[in-house]
Amino acid sequence: MFNSQNIKSLTDLRLDPAKITKLASVSDNPVYILNRGKPVSVILDVKVYEELIEKLNDSLDALEMKKFEKKPKKIKDWISHDKLVKKLKLS
């Protein structure tokens, strides 16, 4: 994850922010910003960021679904996917 090419200082960011953002977009890897040797920020290409957010949301949805499936269900609270599709087509 960390390598010398994707680690920059706050000074580097201040002096040439366009170079840092280009580095993130060209390499598809995060650029770590350090302040006095400690990581303070990460710069990602927007495409990579959006993919991460989508994966996170998918994972959260899957967890919610697992929780829902464990709950006791009344017949009216749960319908199959096929029944839902048919119901939506009739609407």
PyMOL Python script that loads the backbone (N, CA, C, O; Angstrom):
from pymol import cmd

cmd.read_pdbstr("""\
ATOM      1  N   MET A   1       0.813  -1.192   0.000  1.00  0.00           N
ATOM      2  CA  MET A   1       0.000   0.000   0.000  1.00  0.00           C
ATOM      3  C   MET A   1       0.863   1.265   0.000  1.00  0.00           C
ATOM      4  O   MET A   1       0.739   2.135  -0.862  1.00  0.00           O
ATOM      5  N   PHE A   2       1.745   1.327   1.008  1.00  0.00           N
ATOM      6  CA  PHE A   2       2.653   2.458   1.040  1.00  0.00           C
ATOM      7  C   PHE A   2       3.862   2.163   0.150  1.00  0.00           C
ATOM      8  O   PHE A   2       4.495   1.115   0.272  1.00  0.00           O
ATOM      9  N   ASN A   3       4.163   3.080  -0.724  1.00  0.00           N
ATOM     10  CA  ASN A   3       5.438   3.031  -1.428  1.00  0.00           C
ATOM     11  C   ASN A   3       5.903   4.465  -1.631  1.00  0.00           C
ATOM     12  O   ASN A   3       5.114   5.401  -1.506  1.00  0.00           O
ATOM     13  N   SER A   4       7.141   4.632  -1.933  1.00  0.00           N
ATOM     14  CA  SER A   4       7.715   5.976  -1.988  1.00  0.00           C
ATOM     15  C   SER A   4       7.060   6.862  -3.045  1.00  0.00           C
ATOM     16  O   SER A   4       7.091   8.087  -2.926  1.00  0.00           O
ATOM     17  N   GLN A   5       6.474   6.264  -4.067  1.00  0.00           N
ATOM     18  CA  GLN A   5       5.858   7.068  -5.126  1.00  0.00           C
ATOM     19  C   GLN A   5       4.513   7.643  -4.718  1.00  0.00           C
ATOM     20  O   GLN A   5       4.100   8.673  -5.251  1.00  0.00           O
ATOM     21  N   ASN A   6       3.817   6.998  -3.782  1.00  0.00           N
ATOM     22  CA  ASN A   6       2.497   7.516  -3.430  1.00  0.00           C
ATOM     23  C   ASN A   6       2.457   8.098  -2.023  1.00  0.00           C
ATOM     24  O   ASN A   6       1.399   8.139  -1.396  1.00  0.00           O
ATOM     25  N   ILE A   7       3.594   8.543  -1.532  1.00  0.00           N
ATOM     26  CA  ILE A   7       3.670   9.242  -0.250  1.00  0.00           C
ATOM     27  C   ILE A   7       4.202  10.643  -0.516  1.00  0.00           C
ATOM     28  O   ILE A   7       5.281  10.820  -1.082  1.00  0.00           O
ATOM     29  N   LYS A   8       3.428  11.630  -0.098  1.00  0.00           N
ATOM     30  CA  LYS A   8       3.828  13.028  -0.287  1.00  0.00           C
ATOM     31  C   LYS A   8       3.612  13.781   1.017  1.00  0.00           C
ATOM     32  O   LYS A   8       2.866  13.337   1.891  1.00  0.00           O
ATOM     33  N   SER A   9       4.267  14.912   1.132  1.00  0.00           N
ATOM     34  CA  SER A   9       4.127  15.742   2.328  1.00  0.00           C
ATOM     35  C   SER A   9       3.067  16.818   2.103  1.00  0.00           C
ATOM     36  O   SER A   9       2.640  17.065   0.975  1.00  0.00           O
ATOM     37  N   LEU A  10       2.655  17.449   3.194  1.00  0.00           N
ATOM     38  CA  LEU A  10       1.744  18.594   3.072  1.00  0.00           C
ATOM     39  C   LEU A  10       2.391  19.704   2.250  1.00  0.00           C
ATOM     40  O   LEU A  10       1.708  20.409   1.507  1.00  0.00           O
ATOM     41  N   THR A  11       3.685  19.856   2.381  1.00  0.00           N
ATOM     42  CA  THR A  11       4.395  20.866   1.597  1.00  0.00           C
ATOM     43  C   THR A  11       4.297  20.557   0.106  1.00  0.00           C
ATOM     44  O   THR A  11       4.058  21.455  -0.702  1.00  0.00           O
ATOM     45  N   ASP A  12       4.483  19.272  -0.263  1.00  0.00           N
ATOM     46  CA  ASP A  12       4.333  18.882  -1.671  1.00  0.00           C
ATOM     47  C   ASP A  12       2.933  19.235  -2.176  1.00  0.00           C
ATOM     48  O   ASP A  12       2.767  19.753  -3.280  1.00  0.00           O
ATOM     49  N   LEU A  13       1.945  18.949  -1.353  1.00  0.00           N
ATOM     50  CA  LEU A  13       0.551  19.232  -1.734  1.00  0.00           C
ATOM     51  C   LEU A  13       0.331  20.734  -1.895  1.00  0.00           C
ATOM     52  O   LEU A  13      -0.330  21.172  -2.837  1.00  0.00           O
ATOM     53  N   ARG A  14       0.880  21.509  -0.985  1.00  0.00           N
ATOM     54  CA  ARG A  14       0.732  22.956  -1.039  1.00  0.00           C
ATOM     55  C   ARG A  14       1.414  23.541  -2.279  1.00  0.00           C
ATOM     56  O   ARG A  14       0.881  24.447  -2.919  1.00  0.00           O
ATOM     57  N   LEU A  15       2.597  23.014  -2.610  1.00  0.00           N
ATOM     58  CA  LEU A  15       3.364  23.554  -3.729  1.00  0.00           C
ATOM     59  C   LEU A  15       2.806  23.169  -5.093  1.00  0.00           C
ATOM     60  O   LEU A  15       2.861  23.962  -6.033  1.00  0.00           O
ATOM     61  N   ASP A  16       2.268  21.953  -5.208  1.00  0.00           N
ATOM     62  CA  ASP A  16       1.781  21.500  -6.523  1.00  0.00           C
ATOM     63  C   ASP A  16       0.602  20.530  -6.369  1.00  0.00           C
ATOM     64  O   ASP A  16       0.757  19.327  -6.580  1.00  0.00           O
ATOM     65  N   PRO A  17      -0.570  21.053  -6.001  1.00  0.00           N
ATOM     66  CA  PRO A  17      -1.724  20.168  -5.812  1.00  0.00           C
ATOM     67  C   PRO A  17      -2.137  19.430  -7.086  1.00  0.00           C
ATOM     68  O   PRO A  17      -2.616  18.298  -7.010  1.00  0.00           O
ATOM     69  N   ALA A  18      -1.963  20.043  -8.240  1.00  0.00           N
ATOM     70  CA  ALA A  18      -2.342  19.389  -9.501  1.00  0.00           C
ATOM     71  C   ALA A  18      -1.491  18.143  -9.745  1.00  0.00           C
ATOM     72  O   ALA A  18      -1.994  17.133 -10.237  1.00  0.00           O
ATOM     73  N   LYS A  19      -0.215  18.214  -9.404  1.00  0.00           N
ATOM     74  CA  LYS A  19       0.683  17.073  -9.577  1.00  0.00           C
ATOM     75  C   LYS A  19       0.251  15.907  -8.684  1.00  0.00           C
ATOM     76  O   LYS A  19       0.302  14.750  -9.102  1.00  0.00           O
ATOM     77  N   ILE A  20      -0.170  16.211  -7.466  1.00  0.00           N
ATOM     78  CA  ILE A  20      -0.587  15.174  -6.521  1.00  0.00           C
ATOM     79  C   ILE A  20      -1.879  14.508  -6.989  1.00  0.00           C
ATOM     80  O   ILE A  20      -1.996  13.283  -6.953  1.00  0.00           O
ATOM     81  N   THR A  21      -2.846  15.310  -7.427  1.00  0.00           N
ATOM     82  CA  THR A  21      -4.115  14.730  -7.889  1.00  0.00           C
ATOM     83  C   THR A  21      -3.911  13.935  -9.176  1.00  0.00           C
ATOM     84  O   THR A  21      -4.563  12.912  -9.384  1.00  0.00           O
ATOM     85  N   LYS A  22      -3.008  14.400 -10.038  1.00  0.00           N
ATOM     86  CA  LYS A  22      -2.718  13.645 -11.260  1.00  0.00           C
ATOM     87  C   LYS A  22      -2.065  12.308 -10.924  1.00  0.00           C
ATOM     88  O   LYS A  22      -2.365  11.292 -11.550  1.00  0.00           O
ATOM     89  N   LEU A  23      -1.180  12.311  -9.944  1.00  0.00           N
ATOM     90  CA  LEU A  23      -0.539  11.075  -9.507  1.00  0.00           C
ATOM     91  C   LEU A  23      -1.590  10.062  -9.037  1.00  0.00           C
ATOM     92  O   LEU A  23      -1.501   8.876  -9.356  1.00  0.00           O
ATOM     93  N   ALA A  24      -2.572  10.530  -8.288  1.00  0.00           N
ATOM     94  CA  ALA A  24      -3.638   9.640  -7.804  1.00  0.00           C
ATOM     95  C   ALA A  24      -4.467   9.102  -8.958  1.00  0.00           C
ATOM     96  O   ALA A  24      -4.835   7.927  -8.952  1.00  0.00           O
ATOM     97  N   SER A  25      -4.768   9.927  -9.942  1.00  0.00           N
ATOM     98  CA  SER A  25      -5.624   9.473 -11.044  1.00  0.00           C
ATOM     99  C   SER A  25      -4.878   8.572 -12.033  1.00  0.00           C
ATOM    100  O   SER A  25      -5.469   7.645 -12.587  1.00  0.00           O
ATOM    101  N   VAL A  26      -3.619   8.830 -12.253  1.00  0.00           N
ATOM    102  CA  VAL A  26      -2.837   8.035 -13.201  1.00  0.00           C
ATOM    103  C   VAL A  26      -2.532   6.646 -12.638  1.00  0.00           C
ATOM    104  O   VAL A  26      -2.581   5.657 -13.369  1.00  0.00           O
ATOM    105  N   SER A  27      -2.226   6.570 -11.368  1.00  0.00           N
ATOM    106  CA  SER A  27      -1.798   5.301 -10.790  1.00  0.00           C
ATOM    107  C   SER A  27      -2.964   4.463 -10.260  1.00  0.00           C
ATOM    108  O   SER A  27      -2.783   3.276  -9.990  1.00  0.00           O
ATOM    109  N   ASP A  28      -4.135   5.041 -10.107  1.00  0.00           N
ATOM    110  CA  ASP A  28      -5.291   4.364  -9.489  1.00  0.00           C
ATOM    111  C   ASP A  28      -4.984   3.898  -8.067  1.00  0.00           C
ATOM    112  O   ASP A  28      -5.701   3.058  -7.523  1.00  0.00           O
ATOM    113  N   ASN A  29      -3.942   4.427  -7.472  1.00  0.00           N
ATOM    114  CA  ASN A  29      -3.592   4.134  -6.088  1.00  0.00           C
ATOM    115  C   ASN A  29      -3.763   5.394  -5.261  1.00  0.00           C
ATOM    116  O   ASN A  29      -3.647   6.499  -5.791  1.00  0.00           O
ATOM    117  N   PRO A  30      -4.035   5.251  -3.983  1.00  0.00           N
ATOM    118  CA  PRO A  30      -4.155   6.436  -3.141  1.00  0.00           C
ATOM    119  C   PRO A  30      -2.802   7.116  -2.950  1.00  0.00           C
ATOM    120  O   PRO A  30      -1.756   6.467  -2.960  1.00  0.00           O
ATOM    121  N   VAL A  31      -2.845   8.414  -2.781  1.00  0.00           N
ATOM    122  CA  VAL A  31      -1.651   9.175  -2.436  1.00  0.00           C
ATOM    123  C   VAL A  31      -1.807   9.573  -0.971  1.00  0.00           C
ATOM    124  O   VAL A  31      -2.766  10.248  -0.597  1.00  0.00           O
ATOM    125  N   TYR A  32      -0.860   9.149  -0.157  1.00  0.00           N
ATOM    126  CA  TYR A  32      -0.901   9.448   1.268  1.00  0.00           C
ATOM    127  C   TYR A  32      -0.185  10.767   1.520  1.00  0.00           C
ATOM    128  O   TYR A  32       0.929  10.987   1.046  1.00  0.00           O
ATOM    129  N   ILE A  33      -0.840  11.633   2.269  1.00  0.00           N
ATOM    130  CA  ILE A  33      -0.267  12.926   2.614  1.00  0.00           C
ATOM    131  C   ILE A  33       0.201  12.853   4.067  1.00  0.00           C
ATOM    132  O   ILE A  33      -0.566  12.525   4.972  1.00  0.00           O
ATOM    133  N   LEU A  34       1.481  13.166   4.259  1.00  0.00           N
ATOM    134  CA  LEU A  34       2.057  13.106   5.593  1.00  0.00           C
ATOM    135  C   LEU A  34       2.328  14.510   6.122  1.00  0.00           C
ATOM    136  O   LEU A  34       2.679  15.419   5.370  1.00  0.00           O
ATOM    137  N   ASN A  35       2.157  14.667   7.426  1.00  0.00           N
ATOM    138  CA  ASN A  35       2.533  15.892   8.113  1.00  0.00           C
ATOM    139  C   ASN A  35       3.515  15.495   9.207  1.00  0.00           C
ATOM    140  O   ASN A  35       3.151  14.823  10.172  1.00  0.00           O
ATOM    141  N   ARG A  36       4.746  15.913   9.045  1.00  0.00           N
ATOM    142  CA  ARG A  36       5.817  15.564   9.983  1.00  0.00           C
ATOM    143  C   ARG A  36       5.954  14.051  10.152  1.00  0.00           C
ATOM    144  O   ARG A  36       6.168  13.542  11.253  1.00  0.00           O
ATOM    145  N   GLY A  37       5.823  13.354   9.027  1.00  0.00           N
ATOM    146  CA  GLY A  37       6.026  11.914   9.018  1.00  0.00           C
ATOM    147  C   GLY A  37       4.824  11.078   9.417  1.00  0.00           C
ATOM    148  O   GLY A  37       4.902   9.850   9.434  1.00  0.00           O
ATOM    149  N   LYS A  38       3.705  11.731   9.739  1.00  0.00           N
ATOM    150  CA  LYS A  38       2.506  10.986  10.126  1.00  0.00           C
ATOM    151  C   LYS A  38       1.417  11.171   9.069  1.00  0.00           C
ATOM    152  O   LYS A  38       1.207  12.288   8.595  1.00  0.00           O
ATOM    153  N   PRO A  39       0.716  10.088   8.689  1.00  0.00           N
ATOM    154  CA  PRO A  39      -0.350  10.210   7.687  1.00  0.00           C
ATOM    155  C   PRO A  39      -1.496  11.073   8.211  1.00  0.00           C
ATOM    156  O   PRO A  39      -1.974  10.877   9.329  1.00  0.00           O
ATOM    157  N   VAL A  40      -1.928  12.029   7.391  1.00  0.00           N
ATOM    158  CA  VAL A  40      -3.044  12.902   7.776  1.00  0.00           C
ATOM    159  C   VAL A  40      -4.191  12.872   6.770  1.00  0.00           C
ATOM    160  O   VAL A  40      -5.327  13.194   7.118  1.00  0.00           O
ATOM    161  N   SER A  41      -3.905  12.489   5.532  1.00  0.00           N
ATOM    162  CA  SER A  41      -4.944  12.480   4.496  1.00  0.00           C
ATOM    163  C   SER A  41      -4.598  11.469   3.419  1.00  0.00           C
ATOM    164  O   SER A  41      -3.465  11.004   3.293  1.00  0.00           O
ATOM    165  N   VAL A  42      -5.631  11.152   2.646  1.00  0.00           N
ATOM    166  CA  VAL A  42      -5.464  10.282   1.489  1.00  0.00           C
ATOM    167  C   VAL A  42      -6.172  10.939   0.314  1.00  0.00           C
ATOM    168  O   VAL A  42      -7.301  11.412   0.450  1.00  0.00           O
ATOM    169  N   ILE A  43      -5.523  10.969  -0.818  1.00  0.00           N
ATOM    170  CA  ILE A  43      -6.141  11.508  -2.035  1.00  0.00           C
ATOM    171  C   ILE A  43      -6.350  10.347  -2.997  1.00  0.00           C
ATOM    172  O   ILE A  43      -5.426   9.601  -3.320  1.00  0.00           O
ATOM    173  N   LEU A  44      -7.610  10.219  -3.448  1.00  0.00           N
ATOM    174  CA  LEU A  44      -7.987   9.161  -4.385  1.00  0.00           C
ATOM    175  C   LEU A  44      -8.540   9.762  -5.649  1.00  0.00           C
ATOM    176  O   LEU A  44      -9.106  10.855  -5.637  1.00  0.00           O
ATOM    177  N   ASP A  45      -8.373   9.043  -6.744  1.00  0.00           N
ATOM    178  CA  ASP A  45      -9.060   9.408  -7.975  1.00  0.00           C
ATOM    179  C   ASP A  45     -10.555   9.245  -7.729  1.00  0.00           C
ATOM    180  O   ASP A  45     -10.965   8.324  -7.023  1.00  0.00           O
ATOM    181  N   VAL A  46     -11.354  10.102  -8.285  1.00  0.00           N
ATOM    182  CA  VAL A  46     -12.794  10.074  -8.024  1.00  0.00           C
ATOM    183  C   VAL A  46     -13.423   8.751  -8.462  1.00  0.00           C
ATOM    184  O   VAL A  46     -14.357   8.276  -7.817  1.00  0.00           O
ATOM    185  N   LYS A  47     -12.933   8.153  -9.536  1.00  0.00           N
ATOM    186  CA  LYS A  47     -13.459   6.870 -10.004  1.00  0.00           C
ATOM    187  C   LYS A  47     -13.212   5.780  -8.961  1.00  0.00           C
ATOM    188  O   LYS A  47     -14.100   4.980  -8.667  1.00  0.00           O
ATOM    189  N   VAL A  48     -12.015   5.755  -8.413  1.00  0.00           N
ATOM    190  CA  VAL A  48     -11.666   4.773  -7.383  1.00  0.00           C
ATOM    191  C   VAL A  48     -12.519   4.997  -6.141  1.00  0.00           C
ATOM    192  O   VAL A  48     -13.014   4.043  -5.540  1.00  0.00           O
ATOM    193  N   TYR A  49     -12.690   6.260  -5.759  1.00  0.00           N
ATOM    194  CA  TYR A  49     -13.512   6.593  -4.598  1.00  0.00           C
ATOM    195  C   TYR A  49     -14.955   6.116  -4.781  1.00  0.00           C
ATOM    196  O   TYR A  49     -15.529   5.507  -3.879  1.00  0.00           O
ATOM    197  N   GLU A  50     -15.532   6.393  -5.941  1.00  0.00           N
ATOM    198  CA  GLU A  50     -16.913   5.984  -6.200  1.00  0.00           C
ATOM    199  C   GLU A  50     -17.067   4.463  -6.199  1.00  0.00           C
ATOM    200  O   GLU A  50     -18.076   3.942  -5.726  1.00  0.00           O
ATOM    201  N   GLU A  51     -16.068   3.750  -6.727  1.00  0.00           N
ATOM    202  CA  GLU A  51     -16.108   2.285  -6.692  1.00  0.00           C
ATOM    203  C   GLU A  51     -16.068   1.775  -5.254  1.00  0.00           C
ATOM    204  O   GLU A  51     -16.778   0.830  -4.908  1.00  0.00           O
ATOM    205  N   LEU A  52     -15.243   2.396  -4.424  1.00  0.00           N
ATOM    206  CA  LEU A  52     -15.168   2.007  -3.009  1.00  0.00           C
ATOM    207  C   LEU A  52     -16.496   2.246  -2.295  1.00  0.00           C
ATOM    208  O   LEU A  52     -16.956   1.404  -1.524  1.00  0.00           O
ATOM    209  N   ILE A  53     -17.098   3.388  -2.557  1.00  0.00           N
ATOM    210  CA  ILE A  53     -18.381   3.707  -1.931  1.00  0.00           C
ATOM    211  C   ILE A  53     -19.457   2.727  -2.389  1.00  0.00           C
ATOM    212  O   ILE A  53     -20.277   2.289  -1.581  1.00  0.00           O
ATOM    213  N   GLU A  54     -19.464   2.383  -3.656  1.00  0.00           N
ATOM    214  CA  GLU A  54     -20.441   1.423  -4.174  1.00  0.00           C
ATOM    215  C   GLU A  54     -20.261   0.052  -3.511  1.00  0.00           C
ATOM    216  O   GLU A  54     -21.242  -0.586  -3.128  1.00  0.00           O
ATOM    217  N   LYS A  55     -19.015  -0.398  -3.377  1.00  0.00           N
ATOM    218  CA  LYS A  55     -18.748  -1.676  -2.711  1.00  0.00           C
ATOM    219  C   LYS A  55     -19.175  -1.627  -1.244  1.00  0.00           C
ATOM    220  O   LYS A  55     -19.736  -2.590  -0.720  1.00  0.00           O
ATOM    221  N   LEU A  56     -18.908  -0.515  -0.597  1.00  0.00           N
ATOM    222  CA  LEU A  56     -19.310  -0.357   0.797  1.00  0.00           C
ATOM    223  C   LEU A  56     -20.829  -0.425   0.933  1.00  0.00           C
ATOM    224  O   LEU A  56     -21.349  -1.115   1.810  1.00  0.00           O
ATOM    225  N   ASN A  57     -21.531   0.286   0.069  1.00  0.00           N
ATOM    226  CA  ASN A  57     -22.998   0.273   0.112  1.00  0.00           C
ATOM    227  C   ASN A  57     -23.548  -1.119  -0.179  1.00  0.00           C
ATOM    228  O   ASN A  57     -24.504  -1.552   0.466  1.00  0.00           O
ATOM    229  N   ASP A  58     -22.961  -1.820  -1.133  1.00  0.00           N
ATOM    230  CA  ASP A  58     -23.390  -3.188  -1.427  1.00  0.00           C
ATOM    231  C   ASP A  58     -23.187  -4.090  -0.213  1.00  0.00           C
ATOM    232  O   ASP A  58     -24.041  -4.919   0.101  1.00  0.00           O
ATOM    233  N   SER A  59     -22.060  -3.926   0.464  1.00  0.00           N
ATOM    234  CA  SER A  59     -21.782  -4.734   1.654  1.00  0.00           C
ATOM    235  C   SER A  59     -22.769  -4.419   2.774  1.00  0.00           C
ATOM    236  O   SER A  59     -23.249  -5.325   3.456  1.00  0.00           O
ATOM    237  N   LEU A  60     -23.068  -3.148   2.962  1.00  0.00           N
ATOM    238  CA  LEU A  60     -24.032  -2.762   3.994  1.00  0.00           C
ATOM    239  C   LEU A  60     -25.427  -3.303   3.668  1.00  0.00           C
ATOM    240  O   LEU A  60     -26.145  -3.754   4.561  1.00  0.00           O
ATOM    241  N   ASP A  61     -25.802  -3.256   2.401  1.00  0.00           N
ATOM    242  CA  ASP A  61     -27.098  -3.818   1.990  1.00  0.00           C
ATOM    243  C   ASP A  61     -27.155  -5.313   2.270  1.00  0.00           C
ATOM    244  O   ASP A  61     -28.173  -5.819   2.742  1.00  0.00           O
ATOM    245  N   ALA A  62     -26.069  -6.021   1.983  1.00  0.00           N
ATOM    246  CA  ALA A  62     -26.029  -7.463   2.223  1.00  0.00           C
ATOM    247  C   ALA A  62     -26.157  -7.768   3.716  1.00  0.00           C
ATOM    248  O   ALA A  62     -26.846  -8.712   4.100  1.00  0.00           O
ATOM    249  N   LEU A  63     -25.496  -6.973   4.552  1.00  0.00           N
ATOM    250  CA  LEU A  63     -25.610  -7.172   5.998  1.00  0.00           C
ATOM    251  C   LEU A  63     -27.037  -6.920   6.484  1.00  0.00           C
ATOM    252  O   LEU A  63     -27.560  -7.669   7.309  1.00  0.00           O
ATOM    253  N   GLU A  64     -27.655  -5.871   5.973  1.00  0.00           N
ATOM    254  CA  GLU A  64     -29.048  -5.575   6.345  1.00  0.00           C
ATOM    255  C   GLU A  64     -29.971  -6.709   5.926  1.00  0.00           C
ATOM    256  O   GLU A  64     -30.884  -7.084   6.661  1.00  0.00           O
ATOM    257  N   MET A  65     -29.726  -7.249   4.746  1.00  0.00           N
ATOM    258  CA  MET A  65     -30.546  -8.351   4.246  1.00  0.00           C
ATOM    259  C   MET A  65     -30.398  -9.582   5.141  1.00  0.00           C
ATOM    260  O   MET A  65     -31.384 -10.258   5.435  1.00  0.00           O
ATOM    261  N   LYS A  66     -29.177  -9.871   5.571  1.00  0.00           N
ATOM    262  CA  LYS A  66     -28.962 -11.011   6.471  1.00  0.00           C
ATOM    263  C   LYS A  66     -29.706 -10.819   7.782  1.00  0.00           C
ATOM    264  O   LYS A  66     -30.310 -11.756   8.304  1.00  0.00           O
ATOM    265  N   LYS A  67     -29.660  -9.586   8.319  1.00  0.00           N
ATOM    266  CA  LYS A  67     -30.395  -9.293   9.558  1.00  0.00           C
ATOM    267  C   LYS A  67     -31.894  -9.486   9.339  1.00  0.00           C
ATOM    268  O   LYS A  67     -32.576 -10.083  10.172  1.00  0.00           O
ATOM    269  N   PHE A  68     -32.398  -8.982   8.225  1.00  0.00           N
ATOM    270  CA  PHE A  68     -33.830  -9.079   7.931  1.00  0.00           C
ATOM    271  C   PHE A  68     -34.259 -10.528   7.790  1.00  0.00           C
ATOM    272  O   PHE A  68     -35.326 -10.911   8.270  1.00  0.00           O
ATOM    273  N   GLU A  69     -33.431 -11.341   7.131  1.00  0.00           N
ATOM    274  CA  GLU A  69     -33.783 -12.746   6.917  1.00  0.00           C
ATOM    275  C   GLU A  69     -33.829 -13.540   8.213  1.00  0.00           C
ATOM    276  O   GLU A  69     -34.520 -14.556   8.281  1.00  0.00           O
ATOM    277  N   LYS A  70     -33.113 -13.103   9.243  1.00  0.00           N
ATOM    278  CA  LYS A  70     -33.103 -13.798  10.525  1.00  0.00           C
ATOM    279  C   LYS A  70     -34.337 -13.483  11.372  1.00  0.00           C
ATOM    280  O   LYS A  70     -34.672 -14.242  12.281  1.00  0.00           O
ATOM    281  N   LYS A  71     -35.019 -12.365  11.078  1.00  0.00           N
ATOM    282  CA  LYS A  71     -36.194 -11.977  11.848  1.00  0.00           C
ATOM    283  C   LYS A  71     -37.361 -12.905  11.518  1.00  0.00           C
ATOM    284  O   LYS A  71     -37.500 -13.359  10.382  1.00  0.00           O
ATOM    285  N   PRO A  72     -38.208 -13.184  12.529  1.00  0.00           N
ATOM    286  CA  PRO A  72     -39.421 -13.954  12.228  1.00  0.00           C
ATOM    287  C   PRO A  72     -40.303 -13.152  11.260  1.00  0.00           C
ATOM    288  O   PRO A  72     -40.428 -11.933  11.376  1.00  0.00           O
ATOM    289  N   LYS A  73     -40.898 -13.853  10.325  1.00  0.00           N
ATOM    290  CA  LYS A  73     -41.681 -13.150   9.309  1.00  0.00           C
ATOM    291  C   LYS A  73     -43.138 -13.578   9.329  1.00  0.00           C
ATOM    292  O   LYS A  73     -43.464 -14.752   9.503  1.00  0.00           O
ATOM    293  N   LYS A  74     -43.983 -12.612   9.148  1.00  0.00           N
ATOM    294  CA  LYS A  74     -45.398 -12.886   8.930  1.00  0.00           C
ATOM    295  C   LYS A  74     -45.569 -13.052   7.428  1.00  0.00           C
ATOM    296  O   LYS A  74     -44.788 -12.506   6.648  1.00  0.00           O
ATOM    297  N   ILE A  75     -46.545 -13.772   7.036  1.00  0.00           N
ATOM    298  CA  ILE A  75     -46.764 -14.010   5.605  1.00  0.00           C
ATOM    299  C   ILE A  75     -46.905 -12.694   4.838  1.00  0.00           C
ATOM    300  O   ILE A  75     -46.386 -12.580   3.727  1.00  0.00           O
ATOM    301  N   LYS A  76     -47.585 -11.714   5.395  1.00  0.00           N
ATOM    302  CA  LYS A  76     -47.796 -10.456   4.690  1.00  0.00           C
ATOM    303  C   LYS A  76     -46.555  -9.573   4.673  1.00  0.00           C
ATOM    304  O   LYS A  76     -46.470  -8.653   3.860  1.00  0.00           O
ATOM    305  N   ASP A  77     -45.594  -9.831   5.550  1.00  0.00           N
ATOM    306  CA  ASP A  77     -44.400  -8.999   5.598  1.00  0.00           C
ATOM    307  C   ASP A  77     -43.381  -9.393   4.532  1.00  0.00           C
ATOM    308  O   ASP A  77     -42.462  -8.624   4.249  1.00  0.00           O
ATOM    309  N   TRP A  78     -43.524 -10.561   3.945  1.00  0.00           N
ATOM    310  CA  TRP A  78     -42.495 -11.088   3.058  1.00  0.00           C
ATOM    311  C   TRP A  78     -43.130 -11.637   1.798  1.00  0.00           C
ATOM    312  O   TRP A  78     -44.056 -12.446   1.858  1.00  0.00           O
ATOM    313  N   ILE A  79     -42.625 -11.191   0.654  1.00  0.00           N
ATOM    314  CA  ILE A  79     -43.081 -11.801  -0.597  1.00  0.00           C
ATOM    315  C   ILE A  79     -41.844 -12.154  -1.418  1.00  0.00           C
ATOM    316  O   ILE A  79     -40.784 -11.549  -1.261  1.00  0.00           O
ATOM    317  N   SER A  80     -41.996 -13.116  -2.271  1.00  0.00           N
ATOM    318  CA  SER A  80     -40.861 -13.540  -3.085  1.00  0.00           C
ATOM    319  C   SER A  80     -40.551 -12.480  -4.142  1.00  0.00           C
ATOM    320  O   SER A  80     -41.363 -11.600  -4.428  1.00  0.00           O
ATOM    321  N   HIS A  81     -39.380 -12.592  -4.697  1.00  0.00           N
ATOM    322  CA  HIS A  81     -38.962 -11.677  -5.758  1.00  0.00           C
ATOM    323  C   HIS A  81     -39.903 -11.779  -6.954  1.00  0.00           C
ATOM    324  O   HIS A  81     -40.297 -10.763  -7.527  1.00  0.00           O
ATOM    325  N   ASP A  82     -40.265 -13.015  -7.333  1.00  0.00           N
ATOM    326  CA  ASP A  82     -41.156 -13.214  -8.487  1.00  0.00           C
ATOM    327  C   ASP A  82     -42.501 -12.533  -8.273  1.00  0.00           C
ATOM    328  O   ASP A  82     -43.023 -11.883  -9.179  1.00  0.00           O
ATOM    329  N   LYS A  83     -43.067 -12.683  -7.059  1.00  0.00           N
ATOM    330  CA  LYS A  83     -44.353 -12.034  -6.764  1.00  0.00           C
ATOM    331  C   LYS A  83     -44.224 -10.519  -6.816  1.00  0.00           C
ATOM    332  O   LYS A  83     -45.135  -9.832  -7.281  1.00  0.00           O
ATOM    333  N   LEU A  84     -43.112 -10.000  -6.346  1.00  0.00           N
ATOM    334  CA  LEU A  84     -42.902  -8.551  -6.380  1.00  0.00           C
ATOM    335  C   LEU A  84     -42.839  -8.054  -7.808  1.00  0.00           C
ATOM    336  O   LEU A  84     -43.442  -7.033  -8.138  1.00  0.00           O
ATOM    337  N   VAL A  85     -42.115  -8.765  -8.662  1.00  0.00           N
ATOM    338  CA  VAL A  85     -42.011  -8.368 -10.070  1.00  0.00           C
ATOM    339  C   VAL A  85     -43.383  -8.379 -10.724  1.00  0.00           C
ATOM    340  O   VAL A  85     -43.734  -7.448 -11.449  1.00  0.00           O
ATOM    341  N   LYS A  86     -44.163  -9.429 -10.474  1.00  0.00           N
ATOM    342  CA  LYS A  86     -45.515  -9.498 -11.047  1.00  0.00           C
ATOM    343  C   LYS A  86     -46.384  -8.358 -10.546  1.00  0.00           C
ATOM    344  O   LYS A  86     -47.128  -7.751 -11.316  1.00  0.00           O
ATOM    345  N   LYS A  87     -46.287  -8.065  -9.237  1.00  0.00           N
ATOM    346  CA  LYS A  87     -47.068  -6.977  -8.641  1.00  0.00           C
ATOM    347  C   LYS A  87     -46.698  -5.634  -9.259  1.00  0.00           C
ATOM    348  O   LYS A  87     -47.572  -4.813  -9.537  1.00  0.00           O
ATOM    349  N   LEU A  88     -45.421  -5.411  -9.473  1.00  0.00           N
ATOM    350  CA  LEU A  88     -44.960  -4.137 -10.054  1.00  0.00           C
ATOM    351  C   LEU A  88     -45.385  -4.020 -11.511  1.00  0.00           C
ATOM    352  O   LEU A  88     -45.686  -2.921 -11.978  1.00  0.00           O
ATOM    353  N   LYS A  89     -45.413  -5.127 -12.232  1.00  0.00           N
ATOM    354  CA  LYS A  89     -45.832  -5.091 -13.638  1.00  0.00           C
ATOM    355  C   LYS A  89     -47.313  -4.771 -13.761  1.00  0.00           C
ATOM    356  O   LYS A  89     -47.730  -4.149 -14.739  1.00  0.00           O
ATOM    357  N   LEU A  90     -48.111  -5.184 -12.787  1.00  0.00           N
ATOM    358  CA  LEU A  90     -49.541  -4.914 -12.817  1.00  0.00           C
ATOM    359  C   LEU A  90     -49.858  -3.475 -12.474  1.00  0.00           C
ATOM    360  O   LEU A  90     -50.914  -2.965 -12.849  1.00  0.00           O
ATOM    361  N   SER A  91     -48.961  -2.814 -11.767  1.00  0.00           N
ATOM    362  CA  SER A  91     -49.211  -1.424 -11.340  1.00  0.00           C
ATOM    363  C   SER A  91     -49.085  -0.454 -12.476  1.00  0.00           C
ATOM    364  O   SER A  91     -49.265   0.749 -12.283  1.00  0.00           O
TER     365      SER A  91
END
""", "prot")
cmd.dss("prot")
cmd.show_as("cartoon", "prot")
cmd.util.cbc("prot")
cmd.orient("prot")
